[in-house]
Amino acid sequence: MTSVQIDDVRAAASRIAGRVRRTPVMRADDGVWFKLEHTQHAGSFKTRGMVNQILAAASIPSAGIVAASGGNAGLAAAYAARELGVPAEVFVPVTAPAVKVAKLGKLGARVVQVGNEYAEAYAAAVVHASSTGALFCHAYDDPAMVAGNGTLGLELLEQIPDGFDTVLVAVGGGGLIAGVIAALHPFVRVVAVEPVTASALHSALEAGGPVDVPVSGVAADSLGARQAGRIAYDLAVAAETPSVLVDDKAIVDARRRLWDDYRLAVEHGTAAAYAALTSGAYAPADGERVVVLLCGANTDPSDLA
């Protein structure tokens, strides 16, 4: 079993220091804390993991790196590669949002669109990396990726010195929640939040291991992994991590509330974490101190105007 420990997260924090943003926290009107990770370089938490994954590699081949993504991991890979002076090629499904595809090009990556889902883009990227000798950078199920993502958990401990009890984390493949568990368990409860129509980790926990799930819905571009990562599954089981489900209506409503009430423009996948509260899917106990992790902002904000 491949696992990630707190020491791995601390090593990642040292490795990526000065290359990623220390994102702020914000206290909401109802006392909930928001971790504003959507303000990270390239618009999502994945930049932490990608920078760590590249820097932790024994060597970088001349062919550079290859990544597969529904959008955010590709943007993080493209940004990290540009900053580190490494060529990058990113495979995304043809259904990836145009705003993400355009930004990939601006960041200097070569973009290849293939298949209708992340899983198809992933398969093509693995073949391409094998044939070219490029370093394949996994979007979520890689120890260095997970450890890098977990560095935001260490920031939270410093930013909220009075403490907090629970962190709500939107889950796709599980690379973020795995890092948060590694950084914060057993001192903080970590709760997975997933769309009803893209519930890879929830289904894995029910089935006793990662299984293929159908993927659809408003958040599929960022939470659309067909199967949860093994690292996330193992850590979630060990930590007895609960998973709650939210529907598309709740996600859309939460995204709108974040904009209307706080002027925070986030993508639907990010809003899923807040939807757990606004929909009642997760009901905090009296006095429970909750952090909602806002993890990505690669969205077209035109429908929020």
Helices and strands as residue ranges (DSSP letters): H 6-16, E 25-27, E 33-36, G 37-39, G 41-43, H 46-56, E 65-68, H 72-84, E 88-92, H 98-106, E 110-113, H 118-132, E 135-137, H 143-159, E 166-170, H 175-184, E 189-195, H 200-207, H 220-223, H 230-238, E 243-246, H 248-262, H 268-278, E 290-294, G 301-304
